[in-house]
Amino acid sequence: MTKLEEAIEDICGPDDMPLMADGFDDAVIGMCMKTMVLIYDYEKVIEILMKDEMDRDEAEDFFSFNILGAYMGEKTPLFSIDLRNT
C-alpha cells in the first residue's frame, strides 16, 4: 500500500476508499470532503502523460478521451484547473 493509499484509508476507512486514477498519484491535490472523491491537478496529469513521450496536444487529447470521459460512478475522481495561475 502506498503512502497516499494509507492516508486515504485513514480518512475514509478501508471499506469506503475512493476510486484512484492509475499512475497519477503524484497529481493528487486533495479530496472533496463532502463526496470523499479524490481531486487531481489537471496540469500535473498532463505533465505525467507527457513523460510517456506524448506532446501536449496528444496528452490533452488522451486525457479528454480516456480519463476525463471515463465515468465510473459516484466515486469518479475530479480534475481541477488552478485558476490562480491563468
GIFEN-V994107 format. One record per backbone hydrogen bond with DSSP energy under -1.0 kcal/mol. CO is the residue of the C=O (numbers start at 1). NH is the residue of the N-H. If there is no record, write none. Layout:
CO|NH / CO|NH
//
This chain:
2|6 / 3|7 / 4|8 / 5|9 / 6|10 / 7|11 / 8|12 / 9|13 / 13|16 / 21|24 / 24|27 / 25|28 / 27|41 / 30|39 / 32|36 / 37|32 / 38|78 / 39|29 / 39|30 / 40|80 / 41|45 / 42|46 / 43|47 / 44|48 / 45|49 / 46|50 / 47|51 / 49|52 / 55|59 / 56|60 / 57|61 / 58|62 / 59|63 / 60|64 / 61|65 / 62|66 / 63|67 / 63|68 / 67|70 / 73|76 / 78|40 / 80|42 / 82|85 / 83|86
//
